[in-house]
Amino acid sequence: MDKRPKHLGWIIAGVVILVIALWGISGYNGLVSMDEEVNGKWANVETQYQRRSDLIPNLVSTVKGYAKHESQTLEAVMAARSQATQVKIDPSNCTPQQLAQYQKAQGDVTNALGKLLAITENYPDLKANQNFLELQSQLEGTENRINVARKDFNDAAKEYNVAIRRFPKSLIAGICGFDKKNYFEAEAGADKAPKVEF
């Protein structure tokens, strides 16, 4: 006579369903955490670009006092800054084209700033101005922070993208609509070092 309980099959099936449900919940929560990590890293990128944008008016004002006839360069810096601050991206549904537009706008600011800093060579008094030196130092530090923030964003996006493509989390990602994140990529011509002299 079989001494196993009648409902042992139902109990085993219930346990298997419970384990699968717990795995699904854990996998989903892990992907949500990774998605938020990518969004947080994007916010850090924007924060560093905002810091640079905030420094530009002070830098331009300082240079303006010394280099009055360089108005075209000063206006180009302010125009690039204005254009860059108007480009907004939602990291949760960012397309490669939007990211490229954002990156181009920020690249235009970098180029304009390079030209602005290059003209300072013609103004020895400006180069010795403590306010200018401090702003220049802060700008250099901000550019380094931007590079770190962009790298951190790309690292978080890579980790997330790998997770949503690997089996079995790819099943959860497909069912729940977790899409691939785009990366910051090198700008065209970035393989050639810019020539800026101080």
N, C-alpha and C positions, 0 to 999 in steps of 0.2 A: 504494500500500500504506500502511495506517495504521501510523505509527511510535509511537503512544502505547502505554504499557505496558497490558497486559491488565487490571490491577487498579486502574487510576486511579480508577474509580468507587468502589471500596471504600475507597481512601485518602481521597478527598474526603468520603465519608460518615463515615468514622472521625474526620476533622478536625472536621466539623460537630458530631458527637456530643460530642467532647472539649470544644469551645468551649461548647456548651450546658451540659455538666456543670460546667465551671469557672464559668460564669455563675451556675448554680444554687447551687453551693457558696458563692460570693462573696455572693450575695443572702441566702442563709440565715444566713451568719455575720454579715452586716450587721444583719439583723433581731434576731439573738441579742444583739448588742452594744447595740442600741437598747433591747431589752427589759430588759437588765441596767442600763442607764442609768436607766430609769424606776424600777426596783426600788431603785437606789442613791439616787435623789432621794426616794423614799418613806421610806427609812431616815433621811435627813436631816430630813424632816418629823417623824418619830417622835422623833428625837434632840432636836429643839428643844422639842417638847411635853414630853418627859421632863425636860429642863432646867427648864422652867417648873414642872412637878410637884415637882421636887426643891427649888425655892425656896419653895414654898408653906408647908411646915411651919415654916420659920424665920420667915417673914413673920407667920404666925398666932401663933407664940410671942411675937414682939416686940409685936404688937398686944395680945395677951392680957394682958400685964403692965400695960398702960395702960387697957384698955377691958374690964374684967372683966364688966360687965353687958351687953356686946354678944355674949354667948355664942351666941345664935341665929345671928348672922351668921358667927361663927367656925366653928360646927358646919356651916353650909351650905357654906362654902368647903371644909372637909375632906371632906364627903360628896361634893361635886362632883368633887373631886380623886380620891377613891377610885373613884367610878363611871367616870371618864375613863380611869384606868389599867387598868381591867378590860376595856375595849373594845380588842380586837386585830384587825388586818386583815392578810391575806396579799395583797400587791399584785399577785401573779401571777394571782389569780382573784377579785378584789374586785368585788362587785356595787354598783350605785348605792345600794341600800338600806343595805349595810354601810358605805359611805363616808358616807352621810347620818347614820347612827347614830353613827359616829365623830366626825363634824363636830358633831353636836348635843351629844355628851358634852363635847367641848372647848369648845363655846360656853357650856355651863352653867358651866364653870370660869371662863371669861372674865367672865360675868355676876356670878358670886359674888365674884370678885376685885374687880370694879368697885364692888360694894356695900361690900366690906371697905375699899377705899381711900377711899370716900366718907365713911365714919364717922370717918376720921382727922381730918376738919375740926373735930370736936368736942373734939379732944385736942391742944392746942398743944404740950405736952411731947413727945408721941409724934412730931408732925411735925418736931420739932427733934432727935429722937434719931438719932445718926449711923448706928447699925445699921439702923434703919428706912429712912433715906434711901438707904443703900447697897442694901438689898434692893429698894426701890422702883425704883431706877435699873437694877438687874440685871433686874428683871421687865419694865420698859419695853424694855430692849435685847432681851430674849428674845422679847417680842411682835413686835418688828421682825424678828428672825431667823425667827420662825414664818412671818410674811408672805412673806419672801424664799424660804424653803424651799418653801412652798406654791406660789408662782409658778414656781419652778424645776421642781417636780414637774409642774405643769400644762404648762409649756413642753416638757418631755421627753415627756410623754404625747401632746401634740399632734404632735410630730415623729414619734413612733412610729406614731400612728394614721394620719397622712398617708402614711407609708411603706407600711403594710400595705394601704392602699386604692388606691394608685397602681399602674397596670399598668406593668411586668410583675411587680413584686414581690408584687402581690396574688395571683398564681398560687402563689408559694412560700408566702405567708402562709396561704392557704386549704388547701394540701396539708399544711403542717406544723403547723397549729393555732394560729397566732398570732392572738389575739383582741384586740379593741379595749380600751384602758385607759380608766377613768373619770377624771373631773376633780374637783377641789375646786370647788364652786360657792358663790356668795354665799349666806349664810344668809338665811332669811326675815326681812325687816325690816332687812336690812343697808343698804338704800338710805336709811335714816334714821340720822343720826349719833347715837350714844349720848350721853347727857348725864351726864357724871361730873365732879364738881367737887372740887378739892383745896384 
